[in-house]
């Protein structure tokens, strides 16, 4: 019984909200976009780096073996 009363009070307190009175300016939006783009770019570069070096090694082996045959 005590837990259910606490849960109800907790839900009521969390559901009540007043005005935020916060200013979200253009600098915050630009900073957020910059962080998101930087995060995505780091993931893309990590994937490229993961696959680029084995592919580069394969190309070197292929071209090196062709040069030896000629």
HELIX and SHEET records of a PDB file:
HELIX    1   1 UNK A    2  UNK A   15  1                                  14    
HELIX    2   2 UNK A   26  UNK A   69  1                                  44    
END                                                                             
